[in-house]
């Protein structure tokens, strides 16, 4: 059989040099993944090449934007398009593909009024032009409604599944029919203004997440929250949610943007980055139309980046452990684990304090290739980094490197003011070549020492490769195919696997010029060789995150 993708293995000493070998996209066919599509009336069968492992039976669920304009109004930012849920069903060696728009308030009202009704991340909603001047005036001062456009991720809570964004609203969906079931306001159960789209889940079904909140004296803080497993009475576990521990904000009225957090067996790791939400701007946006969430972000050019630790049992903030390093943007934690009195934290970082999301407006992403490259050259540069946080700290060690782990060059030096300055070990770096949307063998390795991470390779912000990274040796494997745009690769372990990378990677690949442009790609996670793909005769727009449901 003939497979079209190619795989490259790069050894540690060659990583930087290899990363400079940029694949070009002069045809700019990537524009297609940022265009609107229609939902499907029923699942469509896929044409399969290769052999899908017989044990691989279940559903790949993906979330992303699927509608990029309403009437004559266009959404401006990558995170504005209306939520579309995708499903590849694998059963008895056959594959079908299905998709539906989530019936959020944002979507239903936009479809009803044929315009943007609720302000999104980077797109402002304006009063209905059909109303008279007095109605429009009062609409301006009524305040902005918080969006429920749940395009970022989907995950289980108890026996239910929820599509999510980063506000206080999550949407219950049926993972089989893809029907929208219920909108849930987390503010009814928890003291949070919103939570991340990247919770952590333990084996018993306990879900942990983090979000900002109002703390003492109207200052901002961060709450780590806990949603228990399904109770014996089968009631909704969300109703029994609780705040586990509160972490302070370095600035009273300017919380940091938080997209994910780390968790080990015994600790939570929160990275407070210099990208801030200006609360005064945010509140004023609720009083006057025309502002978006993006308008409320700003960078603190002097704070650097802070690491905070909290213990799980008993839950508590480790206020005596103050870790600081240079400024970077952070969206995705790869993994964190404890080893010999240290916490090792692996991150996908972007250097500096400028907000990376400034470069994810659709007008930028849909430019011709040379313009895309120019914009990416101005943006913060990506780097996979390892930080090591010592748990045992003594005042007499001032000025010394406290890290004694033999396998890392990361350092932690105690300063005279009691803070510990961290310098990272770089695991992967390449100009304008990002390792992002990271995945691991979660069931086996979350919070544990591990070897392998899998990620989506962004080439000047355009997703065009799948990458496997050995975080111990820094070896990398790359899967790539001409004019093909994959999604975040999800790892599924083989039944009874004993090796960490014994399993497959699932990725949605779009090849705009192909006869069947959308496909589900199945790779051997050990070496990224192609096992199979299931192709459908429809374009699939960009997806952000998702899950595999066995």
N, C-alpha and C positions, 0 to 999 in steps of 0.2 A: 504494500500500500504506500501511497505517496503523501507525505505531510508537508505542509507549506511553510510552517514557522521554522526558525532556526534558533539554536541554543548556543550560548557562549559561556564558557567557564573561565573565570579570571582569577588568577592567584594573587595573594595579598600584595606583593611588590608591584603588581601591574595595575592596581585598582585605580589610582589617580590618572595614569596615562590612558587607560582604557575608557575611563569616564569622559575623556575629551573627544572621543570618536562619536560625534553627534550625528544621528540619523536626520536627514533633511526631509521636509514635507512641502515641497514647492507647489504641489497641486492643491494644497489646503483643503483636502477632503474631510479633515477633522471638523469643519464647519457643520457638517451634517449631524453631529452628535449634540449640537446646540439648537436644533430645530424642533418645532412642535410636531407631535404625532397624534393620531386618534387612538382611542382605546379599542379593544377587540370585543366583538360580540360573543365569541366563544374561543376556546383554545385551538391553536393551529398546530398540526403535526410538523415535526422537524425531520429533515433528511440527515441521517447519521452516517458519518465516515469513521472508520476505526472501530474499536471495541470498547464499549462502556463497561467497567467492572460490574460483574453480576451482583455484587453486594451493594452497589450504589443505587439505592431506591429512596426517593424522597422529593423534597421541593427546595429549589434555590429561590429565595425571596429577595428582591432588590427594591430599593427606594431611590427616587431621583426626580428631577423636574421633567415634566412632559409637555407642558403648555407654556410657551414663552411669549405669548401675546394674547390679549383679549380685545376683540373689536379692533379699534385703531390704536390701542395703547400697548406698548411693548414693555415687558419686564426688563429691568436694567442689569440685574446681578445674577450670577450663577445660582445663588441660593434663593431666587425669587420665583422661578417657574413652579407651576402648580404640581402638587404631589401625585406621582404616578407609581403604582405598585406593579412590579413585574414578577412572574412566576414561571420557572422552568420546572416541569414535573418529569421525574424520571421513574419509570415503572416498567418492569419486565422487559428491559432492553429498549423501550420506546421512550420518546421525549416529546412533550408538547410545550408550547409557549402561550402565555396569556398575560394580559395587562388591563388594568382599570384605573381610572382616576379616583383618588380618595375623595369622598363627598364631604370635604371640610366646609365650614362656613365660608372661608375665603373663596373656595372654588364654586360652591353653589350660588353664592351671591354675585360672583363675577360673571357666571354663565347667565344668570337671570337678568342682570343689568347691562351685560355686554361691555363691561369696563372693569378696571381695577378698583375694588371697593375697600379692601383692607390693605393698609400699608405693609409692605414686605421688607425684607432685609435691606434692599437697596433701591426699592421703588416706592414712591409716595403715592398714596391714594388721595384724590381730590374730590370735592363735592360734586354731586350730580349736576352737570350743566343744564339739565332740563328743569331743575328747580328754579324758582324765582330768586331774586337777589337777597331777599330777607331769609329765606330758607338756607341759602348757601352760606350766609353770614353766620347763622347760628350753628351750622354744621362745622364750620371752621373751629369753633371754640368748644365743641362738645368733647374733643379729645380723640386720640388715635386708639382704635381697637387693637388689642394684641392678636397677632396672627396665629392661626392654628394649622398653617400650611406645613404638614408633617412630611417633608420630602427627604429628610436626612438619613433615617435609619428605621429598622424594625427589630423588636426584640420581645421575648416572652416575659410576662409577669404572671406567676402561678400557671394556670392552664390557658391563659389568654395571650393574645398577641397585639402589640401596640405599635403603630407607626408614629414617629416622633420627629420633632424639630428641637429647638432649644428654649422654647417658651414654657409656660406653665400648662399648656394644653397638650395632651397626648390623645391619640385616636385608636380606639379598639377596632380591629379588623378581623374578618374571617380568613384564615390563611388558605382555605380551600377554594371558596367562591370569590375571594377578594372583595367581598361586600364590606361597606363601611357600617359599623355597628353602633358606636357610641363615642361621643366626645367627653373626655374626662379633664376636669380642672384640678390639678394637683394642689393648688392653693387651698382647696377645701380640706385637705388632709395634712398638709405640711407647711412649715414656715419657709417658703422659698419663692423667689420671683420667677424661677425657671430652673430646669436641670439640664445636664448635658445629654447628648444623644449617644453617649458611650458609657453605660453602666457596667459594673462588674457583677457577675453572677456566680455564686458558690454551688457546689454539687447538689446541695439540698434545695436549691431554688431561691435562696435568699438573694435579693438584689440590693446593691449599694449604688448610690449616685451622689453627685455634689452639685450645688447651685448657690448663687448669692442670695443674701437675705438682709433684712434690716436687723442689726444687732442693738446693743445698748446705746442709749442717747442718740438714736437716729443715725448711728454710724453704720456702715456696710460691713458685712462679714460673709463667711462661707459656711454653709451647713452641709455636712455629710449625712445623708439620709439612708434609712434601711427599710426595705419592704420585705416582710417575712415570707416564707414559703406558704403554700396553700394550707390554711387552717384545717383542723379535723372536721369542722362543721361546713367546710367547702365554701365559706363566705369569701368575699373579695379581699385578697391580701392588701390591696391598696388602702382599704379602710383602716388597716392596722399599721400603717406606715408611721415611722417616728424619726425624729432628728437624733442622730447618734452622738455627734460632736460638732462644736462650732470652732472655726478657725478665724483669726482676726484678719482684717484687711490693712495693708500698709498705708492706704490713703482712706480717710474717713468717708468721703463722698464719691470715690472713684474706684470701684472694684475692678479687678482685672478680668479680661475675657477668659473664660475657661471652657474648653471643648472636651477635655478628657482628664483622667487622673490615674494614679498608679495604686496597686494594691498587692501587698505581700501576704504571707500567712498571718502576720501579726500587726501590720501597719498599713496606713493609708499615706500616699505621697501626693501632695498638692504643689504644683509649680505655679507661683504667682508671677506672671509675665508683665512686661512694661506696656502692653496694649491695654488701655483702660477704657471703661465706660464712664463718660462724664455724666453723673447723675443729674446735674442741673440742666444740661442740654437735653437729657432724656425726658425729664419732667416737662420741660418747656415744649418739647415735641408733642406732648399730649395736649398742650393748650393751643397749639397753632399748627395747622396743616402745612404740608410741604416738606417736612423733615422725615428722614428715614432712620432706621437703626444704625446704618453705616455713618450717618452724620454725627452720631453721638460717641464715636470712638476717637480717641486721641492717644498719643504716645508719651509716656514719661521718659524723657531722655537721660535722666540721672539715676534712676533707682536700680538699674540692672535687673536681675531676676532673682527671686527668692524661692527657696524650697522649704516647705512646711511638712512636718510629720505629725501623725496622730496614731495612737494605739487603738487596736480593735477591742481587746478584752483585758482590762476594762477600758471603755472608750474614753480617750482623753487627749488633749492637745499637748504636744511636747514643746512647751514654751521656752525651755532652756536650750533647745537645739535650733540655732539660727544659722541657716546656710544661705550663702549668696554667691552669685557668679555674674558674668557679663550678660548683656542684654540679648535676648533672642525671643522670637515668636515660637509658640508651641501649639500644635493642634492635636497631635496623636502621640500618646505613650505607646511604646512597643511592649515593654514588660518591666517588672521590678521584682527583685528577690533579695532575701537575706543570706549572707554568707560570712561566717566567722566574725560576727559583731559589726558588720557593715550592711548597708542597703545599697544594692546596685540598681541604677535606674537608667534604662535605655530609651532614648527619645528621638523623634524626628523633629529637628529644630530648623529654624530659619534665622540666619544671623542678623542681629540688630534689632532696633525698636520700631521700625516702620511696619505698619500692619500689612501683611501679605494679601489680605482680602481686597486691598485697594487695587490689586492687579487682576481680580477675577470678575470684573464687569464684562458682560457679554460682548460689548463693543470691542473690547481688547481681545477676547478669546476668538472672535470671529474675523479678526483681521487677516490679511495675507501673511504668509509665513515669515517674510523678512521683518514685517512690523511686529509680529508676535515675538520674534527673537529680540528685537530692540527693546521692547517693554520688559521682557524677562531679564535683560541685562541690567536694567535699572533697579530691579526688585531685590529684596533680601535673598541671600543665597542659601540653599539647603545644605544640611549636614546631619548625618546620623551620629549621635553622641552618646557616650556612656559617662554618667556621673556616679561617684561613689560617696555615700554619706556615712560617716562613722557614728555609731550609737554610743560608744564609750568615750567620753571627752573629759580630759583633765587639764586644769589651768596651767600646770607646769609644762605642758606640751606646746606652749605658745611658740609660733614661728616654725613649727615642724610639720612635715607631711604626715598626717595621721593614717593614711591608707597603707596597709601592709599586705594587701592581696597581691599574690605574685603574678597574676595573669592580666593585670591592667596597668596602664600608665596614668590613669586618672589620679588626681591629687586633691587633698583637702587640708588646708592650712589654717590653724587657729590664729586669729588676729587678737590684738590687745583689747579690742572692744567686746570680745566674746563671740563674735561672728566667725564663721568658718568659710573661708574663700575656696570655692570649688573650681578646678580646671578639669575639663573632660578629656577622655580618650576618644579620638575620632574613629568611628567604625566604618564610615563610608562618606566620601566627599567627591563631588564633581561639579564644576561650574554649570549652573542652570540644569543640572540633572538630579532630580529629587527622588529619593526613596520615600514614598508616602503611602498612606492608607495601609499601615502595617497589620499583619496577621501572624499569629503563632499557632502552635498546637495547643489551643486554649485549655481543653479539658485536662491535658497532661502537664502543661508547663506554666499556666498562669500563676504568678507569685513564686515560681520555682526557678532554680538555675537551669538554663536552657542553652541550645546551640543555634537554632534556626529561626529566622524571621523571613516572612514573605511580604512583598510590597508591590505597589503599582509604581512603575517608573514614569515620572513626569519629565518630558523633554520640553523645556521652556513653557511649563504648565500644561502641555498637551500630553495626555496619557498614551504612550506608545510601546510599552514593554512591561513584562512581568519579571520581577527580580527576586531571587532567593539569596539571603545573606547569612553566612555563618558568622555569628557575632563573636565567636571565640578565635577563629583563624582569619577572619575578614575575607575569605573566599566568597565570590559571588557567581551566580548562574543567571543568565539572562535569556528569556524567551522573547522573540520579536518577529514580526511579520510585516512586510511592506504594506503601507497604507492601511494598517489595522490598528484599532484603538480599543484596548482591553479595559476591564474594570478591576477594582480591588479583588485580589485573588483570595478566596475563602478555602481554608484547609479543612479537609474531612479525613479523619484517620481511618485506616483499614481496620476491619474487625479483628480483635485480638492482637493488634500491633504491639511490638515491644520496642521498636526504634522510633525515635521522636519524629522523623520525617517519613515514616511509612504511611502513606496515604495519597490523596489526590488534591489538586488545586482546581477550584471551579471559578471561571471568569467569564463574564459576558463580553464578547468581542464584536465590534462593529467594523465592517469592511465595506465602505460606501459604494465602491465600484463593482462589487461582486454580484452574481446572479441572485444569491441568497445572502443579503448583507448583514443579517443578525445571526449570532450563533452563541451557543454555550460551549466553551472550551474546557476539556478535561485533560489536565497535565499530571504526570507522575511527579509527586512532590520531591522525590529524591534527586532528580536530575533535570526536571522541567521538560522532559520529552513528551510529545503529544501522544495521548492514548486514544482520544476520540474528540469529535466535535459534532454538535447537533445544530444544523443550519435552518433558518426560517426566512421566508421571503418578505421580510419587513425590516425597516431601519429601527434600531433601538436607540433612543437618546441616552445621554450620559447617565449613569447611575452612581450614587455616592457610597452607600453602605447597605449591608443586608445580612442575611443569615441562611444557613442550611438547616432545614427542618427534616429530620429523618422520618 
